[in-house]
């Protein structure tokens, strides 16, 4: 199952109401066959602009992130369910991509440029594109015509 992250902005609520909203959100993920990996409270903050949701204008919100795993076919159902919840102001679901593992090349980067593999490849490519010098075949050791 792929990993997803749910970013939630909840309206200004008291602590018991906030707990019930988070519990309701988590239960809906679990009901759809998901597995919750991490739940993080990012606190209550002023929103960057006025947000109108469900007929109410919001200026502050409580931010949460929930990391979970579920089947990709269930994401649309979760978005629809969270869209109907009047306590959720904004909801975004992001797919979490695994970061690429790149090998450490510090020892190669510390070499002088002439010894680096990539620089040697560039020099070799430049030498292939270089024009050959004209061989006049005149038997003279100098060019008899002025250039």
N, C-alpha and C positions, 0 to 999 in steps of 0.2 A: 504494500500500500504506500502511495506517495505521501510525503509530509506536506502539511499546509500550516499557515499561520493566519489566525483570525485577529484582526485589529478592530476593536470595538470602542465606540464613544457612547457612553451612557448619559442620560440626562441627570441633572442634579437630584440625588436621592439620599434618603437617610440610610444609615448603615444596614438595618434589617432589610429594607427594600432592595438595597444594592446586593446583598447576599442572595436574596431570592432570585434576582435577575441573573446573576452569575450561575447560580445553581440550575436555573431553567435553561440557560444557554448550554451549559455543560451536559445536562441530561439529553438535550436534543441532539448533541453530537454523539453521545453514547448510544442513543436510540437508533441512529442511522448507521451503527456499526463502526463508529470511530473509536480511536484510542487517544486520550488526552495525555500529552507528554509534559506540558508545562503551562502554568497559569501565572501571569505576571500583572500586578497592579502598577500602573504608571502614574497614578495620582489624579487629582482634580486640578484642571487648568482652565484658563479662559480660552475659548475657541478663537482661532485667528479671524473669523468673521461670523456674523450672525447666521445661524443655520435654522431653517424652517423645516421641521419634520413633524408629520402627523398633526398639522394645524397649529403647532406651537413654535415660537421663536426661542432658540436656545443660544445663550452667550457663554455658558460654562458647561464643561462635561468631564466625566470621569473616564479615564482611558485605561483599557485593559488589552492584553495580548494573550491569546491562547494558541499554543502549539499542539497540533493534533495530527493523527494519521487516519485517513479514510479512503474509501474507493472514490475515484474521480466522478463516477455517476451520481454520487450523493451530494456533490457541491451545489448543484442547482437547487436541490430541495432545501439545503441549509440556508442558502441566500434568500429563498422565498420565505422561509419560516422566520428568519431574523428580520426581514423587511416588514413583516406583519406585527412585530413586537413594538409596542408604543414606548417602551423604555429605552430602546436602542436608537440613538440619533444617527450614527454612521456605522457601517460595517463593511469591511474589506477582507476578502480571503485571497491570500497569496500562496502560490506554490513555492515551497522551499527547495531550491536546487542545491545539490551537493557541490561544494567548491572543488575546483580542479586541483589536483595535486601536482605541483611542478617540482622537478628535482632541483636541488641546490646546485648552482653553478658558480659559486663564489670563487673557488680555486681557479676556474677558467677566466673569470672576469678580472682577477688580480694579475694575470699575466701581462707582459708588455704587448702592445698592439700587434707587433710583427709575429708573435707566437700564438695569437688567438685563432681558433679555427674559423670563425665567421669572417675575420679580416682576411685570412688566407684565401677563403672562397671568393671574396670580393676581388682580390688582386688577381686570382686565376681567371675570373670572368672578364676582367678588364683586359688582360693580356690576350684572351681569345678574340676580343673585338678590335684589337689594335691592328692598323693597316700594316701590311708587310712593306718593307722599304723596297723601292724600285731598284732592280738590278739592271744596270745599263748594258752589260755585256760588251763593253767597248774595248776592253783590254787596257784601258788607261786607269791610272790610279787616282784620277781626278775627273770632274765633270767638265767637259770642254765648253759647254754653253753657259752663259750667265743665267742665273735664276732670279 
